[in-house]
Amino acid sequence: MTKIDVIRHGEPEGGRRYRGYGVNDPLTEKGWTQMWASIPEEVPWDIIISSPLARCLDFAQALAESAGIPCIVEDDMKEIGFGVWEGLTPEEILADDSEALNHFYADPVHHRPEGAEGLEEFSKRVWDTYLSIAAEHEGKHILIVGHAGVARAVAANVLHMSLDDVYSSLGVEYAAIIRTVINKGSPPKLVIQA
């Protein structure tokens, strides 16, 4: 059995804004506290895979050092790119186009910001990387330190849900963990932890 947990980073500096792979804010003090609070006292993981962005990687490296386990940086686990919205607050986006966010939330697949990474391409990037990690570390318990988008992409693929449905209905809080389990010869399953 291979277990892959995905933890979203904690609160980053800079407040609420669209932060994809083009914004590299570190965690706030509160963000660090959120992350450590989500980690069990007995660290169960054999290896940590991290997004290259500071809001993930700084914590991943600290946890790896503390637990004495390896940490590998995986570029394809970085957050989706938001194009011209990178670094903007919702208020700044609405000042430019009062309907942009309504269209985006109603149909995030077809109403991407200009220059943004396509949602389907992002989902495929994350899923292909997830499957590669599972194959390379078969039988291990793996922690992926990533982003809300990464957690949603994994959940969408495991549950065979449309990206529209997952993005409109699955909230991923700071430092939330989703667990997937892969039994040899079977597809991955999402596991609800007690």
C-alpha positions as CSV (number, residue, x, y, z in Angstrom):
1,M,0.0,0.0,0.0
2,T,1.2,3.5,-0.9
3,K,-0.2,6.5,1.0
4,I,0.1,10.0,-0.3
5,D,-1.0,12.9,1.8
6,V,-1.3,16.4,0.4
7,I,-1.1,19.3,2.8
8,R,-1.9,22.8,1.7
9,H,0.6,25.5,2.9
10,G,-0.4,27.8,5.7
11,E,-1.3,31.5,5.6
12,P,1.2,33.4,3.4
13,E,2.4,37.0,3.7
14,G,0.7,39.6,1.5
15,G,-3.0,39.0,2.6
16,R,-5.8,37.7,0.3
17,R,-4.8,37.8,-3.3
18,Y,-4.4,35.6,-6.4
19,R,-1.2,33.9,-5.8
20,G,-0.1,31.2,-8.3
21,Y,3.3,30.2,-9.3
22,G,4.3,33.8,-10.2
23,V,4.1,35.0,-6.5
24,N,6.5,33.6,-4.0
25,D,5.4,34.9,-0.7
26,P,6.7,33.1,2.5
27,L,4.5,32.0,5.3
28,T,3.4,34.4,8.0
29,E,4.1,33.5,11.7
30,K,0.5,32.3,11.8
31,G,1.1,30.2,8.7
32,W,4.0,28.4,10.4
33,T,1.8,27.8,13.4
34,Q,-1.0,26.4,11.3
35,M,1.5,24.0,9.5
36,W,3.1,22.7,12.7
37,A,-0.4,22.2,14.3
38,S,-1.4,19.9,11.4
39,I,1.5,17.6,11.8
40,P,1.1,14.6,14.1
41,E,3.5,14.2,17.0
42,E,4.9,11.0,15.5
43,V,5.7,11.9,11.9
44,P,4.4,9.1,9.8
45,W,6.0,10.0,6.4
46,D,9.0,8.4,4.7
47,I,9.6,11.2,2.3
48,I,8.4,14.8,1.6
49,I,7.8,16.1,-1.8
50,S,7.4,19.9,-2.0
51,S,6.3,22.6,-4.4
52,P,9.3,24.9,-5.1
53,L,7.4,28.0,-3.8
54,A,8.6,29.4,-0.4
55,R,5.1,29.1,1.2
56,C,5.5,25.3,0.8
57,L,9.3,24.6,0.6
58,D,10.4,26.5,3.7
59,F,8.1,24.4,5.9
60,A,8.8,21.2,4.0
61,Q,12.6,21.6,4.6
62,A,12.1,22.4,8.2
63,L,9.8,19.4,8.7
64,A,12.3,17.1,6.8
65,E,15.2,18.3,9.0
66,S,13.2,17.9,12.2
67,A,12.0,14.4,11.3
68,G,15.2,13.2,9.7
69,I,13.6,12.3,6.3
70,P,14.4,13.4,2.8
71,C,12.7,16.4,1.1
72,I,12.6,16.5,-2.7
73,V,11.5,19.6,-4.7
74,E,9.0,18.9,-7.5
75,D,8.5,21.8,-9.8
76,D,5.2,20.3,-11.2
77,M,3.6,20.5,-7.8
78,K,3.7,24.3,-7.9
79,E,0.3,26.2,-7.9
80,I,-1.6,27.0,-11.1
81,G,-0.6,30.2,-12.8
82,F,-3.1,33.1,-12.7
83,G,-1.7,35.2,-15.6
84,V,-2.5,38.9,-15.3
85,W,-4.2,38.3,-11.9
86,E,-0.9,37.2,-10.3
87,G,-0.5,39.1,-7.0
88,L,-3.8,41.1,-7.4
89,T,-6.4,41.3,-4.7
90,P,-10.1,40.6,-5.6
91,E,-10.7,44.4,-5.2
92,E,-8.0,45.2,-7.7
93,I,-9.5,42.7,-10.2
94,L,-13.0,44.1,-9.7
95,A,-11.8,47.7,-10.2
96,D,-10.7,46.7,-13.7
97,D,-13.6,44.4,-14.6
98,S,-16.7,44.3,-12.2
99,E,-17.8,40.9,-13.7
100,A,-14.5,39.1,-14.0
101,L,-14.7,37.2,-10.7
102,N,-18.4,36.3,-11.2
103,H,-17.5,34.7,-14.6
104,F,-14.4,33.0,-13.1
105,Y,-16.3,31.5,-10.2
106,A,-19.3,30.4,-12.3
107,D,-17.0,28.7,-14.9
108,P,-13.3,28.5,-13.8
109,V,-12.5,26.2,-16.7
110,H,-13.5,28.5,-19.4
111,H,-13.1,32.0,-17.8
112,R,-9.4,32.1,-16.9
113,P,-7.5,35.3,-16.5
114,E,-5.5,36.4,-19.5
115,G,-2.2,34.5,-19.7
116,A,-3.4,32.0,-17.0
117,E,-2.5,28.3,-17.1
118,G,-5.4,26.3,-18.3
119,L,-7.2,24.4,-15.6
120,E,-7.2,21.1,-17.5
121,E,-3.5,21.4,-18.3
122,F,-2.8,22.2,-14.7
123,S,-4.8,19.2,-13.5
124,K,-3.0,16.9,-15.9
125,R,0.4,18.3,-14.8
126,V,-0.4,17.6,-11.2
127,W,-2.0,14.2,-11.8
128,D,0.8,12.9,-14.0
129,T,3.3,14.0,-11.3
130,Y,1.2,12.4,-8.5
131,L,1.2,9.1,-10.5
132,S,4.9,9.3,-11.1
133,I,5.6,10.0,-7.4
134,A,3.4,7.0,-6.5
135,A,5.2,4.7,-8.9
136,E,8.7,5.9,-7.8
137,H,7.9,5.6,-4.0
138,E,5.7,2.5,-4.1
139,G,4.9,1.1,-0.6
140,K,5.9,4.4,1.1
141,H,4.0,7.0,3.0
142,I,4.6,10.3,1.2
143,L,3.7,13.9,2.1
144,I,3.3,16.4,-0.7
145,V,3.5,20.0,0.6
146,G,1.5,22.0,-2.0
147,H,-1.3,24.3,-2.7
148,A,-5.1,24.4,-2.7
149,G,-5.1,23.9,-6.4
150,V,-2.9,20.8,-6.1
151,A,-5.2,19.3,-3.5
152,R,-8.2,20.0,-5.7
153,A,-6.5,18.5,-8.8
154,V,-5.6,15.3,-6.9
155,A,-9.2,15.1,-5.5
156,A,-10.8,15.7,-8.9
157,N,-8.8,12.9,-10.5
158,V,-9.2,10.4,-7.7
159,L,-12.9,11.0,-7.5
160,H,-13.4,11.3,-11.3
161,M,-15.2,14.6,-10.8
162,S,-15.3,17.5,-13.2
163,L,-12.9,20.3,-12.6
164,D,-15.9,22.7,-12.5
165,D,-17.5,20.7,-9.7
166,V,-14.3,20.3,-7.6
167,Y,-13.3,24.0,-7.9
168,S,-16.8,25.2,-7.1
169,S,-17.5,22.8,-4.2
170,L,-14.2,21.8,-2.5
171,G,-12.8,24.3,-0.1
172,V,-9.2,23.6,1.0
173,E,-8.3,25.5,4.2
174,Y,-4.7,26.5,5.1
175,A,-2.7,23.5,6.4
176,A,-5.6,21.1,5.5
177,I,-4.5,17.5,4.6
178,I,-6.1,15.1,2.2
179,R,-5.1,11.5,2.2
180,T,-5.0,9.1,-0.7
181,V,-4.3,5.4,-0.6
182,I,-3.2,3.2,-3.5
183,N,-3.4,-0.6,-3.1
184,K,-1.3,-2.5,-5.6
185,G,-3.4,-3.1,-8.8
186,S,-6.1,-0.7,-7.7
187,P,-6.8,3.0,-8.5
188,P,-6.1,5.6,-5.8
189,K,-8.8,6.2,-3.2
190,L,-9.5,9.3,-1.1
191,V,-9.6,8.5,2.6
192,I,-11.4,10.6,5.2
193,Q,-9.3,10.7,8.3
194,A,-10.8,10.5,11.8
